[in-house]
Amino acid sequence: MDNLTYIDFIALTVSLALMLPLMEKKMRRLVIFMIAGICSCLFVSELNSILLRAFNNEVFYVTTTITPMTEEIVKMLPILYLAIVISDDRRVLIPNSFAVGVGFALLENVVILTQNVENVTILWALVRGFGSGLVHGICTVMVGWGISYIRKRRKFFYCGTFALLSAAIIYHATYNLLVQSDYQYVGILLPLATYIPLILLARKNGIKVSDAR
């Protein structure tokens, strides 16, 4: 991982951290978990670079089989901490889980942008924003929403958490596979097709950012 990644990381995290003293508790926690997502991305970027070299730079294989696992496992850790230590209320878990995913996607997109600045276009930005940005957010919400139901059910917590993680990995791997195939447009539409029902379901259950205590 080059120095440019660390420069992007510092620029993003410092800017967000400076806002924290001026925020109310609800919004401060959202930003903290967004920063946690950014930190997760930094760690996973280093890990994925090592794994990519270990697999002889087989980008397609690594991005469709390895990175969905490493990324979803690391992104799940802040969500587990939130559920176990702070609150397992879905009104808290869901917005903050999405913040973790958005933070992860934010650094990922910025790094790719700065490394390929001469080749990117507005269309690229839209695809990355609505594609990668939503995928990371949806995967973390999937885990957070599920944990809000199984947290107090001791018999199901461990196997249930594994099942939620597996579902997130499969969803992520499916997206990565589609966007690198002849069905790229299906991959681009997949996050949007998932996001809209997710938002409607969240609204139906009375979940919104202002309730993220």
C-alpha positions in Angstrom: 0.0 0.0 0.0 1.5 3.3 -1.0 1.8 6.6 0.9 -1.1 8.1 -1.0 -3.5 5.8 0.8 -2.3 7.1 4.2 -2.5 10.7 3.0 -6.2 10.1 2.0 -6.8 8.4 5.3 -5.4 11.3 7.3 -7.2 13.9 5.3 -10.6 12.2 5.8 -10.3 11.2 9.4 -8.8 14.5 10.7 -11.6 16.5 8.9 -14.3 14.3 10.4 -12.7 14.1 13.9 -12.6 17.9 14.1 -16.4 18.1 13.8 -17.0 15.7 16.8 -16.8 18.3 19.6 -19.5 20.4 17.9 -22.0 17.5 17.5 -24.8 16.2 19.6 -24.4 12.7 21.0 -26.5 11.0 18.3 -24.6 12.5 15.4 -21.3 12.2 17.1 -21.7 8.4 17.3 -22.6 8.2 13.7 -19.4 10.0 12.7 -17.3 7.9 15.1 -18.6 4.8 13.4 -18.0 6.3 10.0 -14.4 6.9 11.1 -14.3 3.3 12.3 -15.3 2.2 8.8 -12.5 4.3 7.3 -10.0 2.7 9.7 -11.3 -0.7 8.8 -10.7 0.1 5.1 -7.1 1.2 5.8 -6.4 -2.1 7.7 -8.1 -4.2 5.0 -6.3 -2.4 2.2 -3.0 -3.5 3.7 -4.2 -7.0 4.3 -5.6 -7.4 0.8 -2.3 -6.1 -0.7 -0.5 -8.9 1.1 -3.1 -11.5 0.0 -3.0 -10.3 -3.6 0.8 -10.8 -3.7 0.4 -14.2 -2.1 -2.0 -15.2 -4.9 0.3 -14.0 -7.7 -1.7 -10.8 -8.3 -4.7 -12.7 -9.6 -7.0 -9.7 -9.2 -10.2 -11.4 -10.4 -9.8 -14.4 -8.2 -8.9 -12.4 -5.1 -11.6 -9.8 -5.5 -14.3 -12.4 -6.0 -13.3 -14.9 -3.3 -10.9 -13.4 -0.8 -11.6 -9.7 -0.4 -15.3 -10.1 0.3 -14.4 -12.2 3.3 -11.6 -10.0 4.7 -13.7 -6.8 4.2 -16.9 -8.1 5.7 -15.1 -9.7 8.7 -13.3 -6.5 9.6 -16.3 -4.3 9.0 -18.4 -6.5 11.3 -16.1 -5.9 14.3 -17.3 -2.3 15.1 -20.9 -3.5 14.8 -20.3 -6.4 17.2 -18.7 -3.9 19.6 -21.7 -1.6 19.3 -24.2 -4.4 19.9 -22.4 -6.0 22.8 -21.0 -2.9 24.6 -23.3 0.0 23.8 -26.7 -1.1 22.5 -28.4 -3.8 20.5 -31.5 -1.7 19.8 -32.1 -1.8 16.0 -32.7 1.9 16.0 -29.1 2.3 17.2 -27.5 -0.6 15.3 -28.9 0.0 11.8 -27.9 3.7 11.2 -24.5 3.2 12.8 -23.9 0.0 10.9 -24.6 1.8 7.7 -22.2 4.5 8.8 -19.4 1.9 9.1 -20.1 0.7 5.5 -20.2 4.3 4.2 -16.9 5.2 5.9 -15.3 2.1 4.4 -16.5 2.9 0.9 -15.5 6.6 1.3 -11.8 5.8 1.8 -11.9 3.0 -0.8 -13.4 5.3 -3.5 -11.1 8.2 -2.6 -8.0 6.0 -2.8 -9.1 4.6 -6.2 -9.9 8.1 -7.4 -6.5 9.6 -6.4 -4.6 6.6 -7.9 -6.4 6.9 -11.3 -7.3 10.6 -11.3 -6.5 11.0 -15.0 -8.8 8.2 -16.1 -11.9 8.8 -13.9 -15.1 10.3 -15.2 -18.4 11.5 -13.8 -19.9 8.2 -14.8 -17.2 6.4 -12.9 -18.1 8.5 -9.8 -21.8 7.7 -10.1 -21.1 4.0 -10.5 -18.7 3.9 -7.5 -21.1 6.0 -5.4 -24.2 4.0 -6.2 -22.4 0.7 -6.6 -19.5 0.2 -4.2 -20.8 2.8 -1.7 -24.2 1.1 -1.4 -22.7 -2.4 -1.3 -20.6 -1.7 1.7 -23.4 0.0 3.5 -26.0 -2.7 2.7 -23.7 -5.5 3.8 -23.0 -3.8 7.2 -26.7 -3.0 7.7 -27.5 -6.7 6.9 -25.3 -7.7 9.7 -26.4 -5.0 12.1 -30.1 -5.5 11.5 -29.8 -9.3 12.0 -27.7 -8.9 15.2 -30.5 -6.6 16.7 -32.8 -9.7 16.6 -30.3 -12.4 17.8 -28.3 -10.5 20.3 -30.4 -11.6 23.3 -30.9 -15.1 22.0 -27.9 -16.9 23.4 -28.6 -20.1 21.5 -28.6 -18.4 18.2 -26.2 -15.5 18.7 -23.0 -17.3 17.5 -24.4 -19.3 14.7 -26.7 -16.4 13.7 -23.8 -14.0 13.6 -21.9 -16.5 11.4 -24.9 -16.8 9.1 -25.3 -13.0 8.8 -21.6 -12.6 8.0 -21.9 -15.4 5.4 -24.8 -13.7 3.8 -22.9 -10.4 3.6 -19.9 -12.1 2.1 -22.0 -13.8 -0.6 -23.8 -10.6 -1.5 -20.5 -8.7 -1.7 -18.8 -11.5 -3.7 -21.8 -11.6 -6.1 -21.5 -7.9 -6.7 -17.8 -8.1 -7.4 -18.3 -11.0 -9.7 -21.1 -9.3 -11.7 -19.3 -6.0 -12.2 -16.3 -7.8 -13.6 -18.4 -10.0 -16.0 -20.4 -9.4 -19.1 -23.3 -8.6 -16.9 -21.7 -5.5 -15.4 -25.0 -3.5 -15.6 -26.7 -6.1 -13.4 -24.0 -5.6 -10.8 -24.4 -1.9 -10.9 -28.2 -2.2 -10.5 -28.0 -4.8 -7.7 -27.2 -2.4 -4.9 -29.9 0.1 -5.9 -32.5 -2.8 -6.2 -31.6 -3.8 -2.6 -31.3 -0.3 -1.2 -34.7 1.0 -2.1 -36.6 -1.9 -0.3 -34.2 -1.6 2.6 -35.0 2.0 3.1 -38.7 1.4 2.8 -38.6 -1.4 5.4 -36.5 0.8 7.7 -39.1 3.6 7.4 -41.9 1.2 8.0 -40.2 0.1 11.2 -39.7 3.7 12.3 -35.9 3.7 11.9 -34.2 6.9 11.1 -30.9 8.6 11.7 -32.4 11.0 14.4 -33.3 7.9 16.5 -29.7 6.6 16.5 -29.2 7.3 20.3 
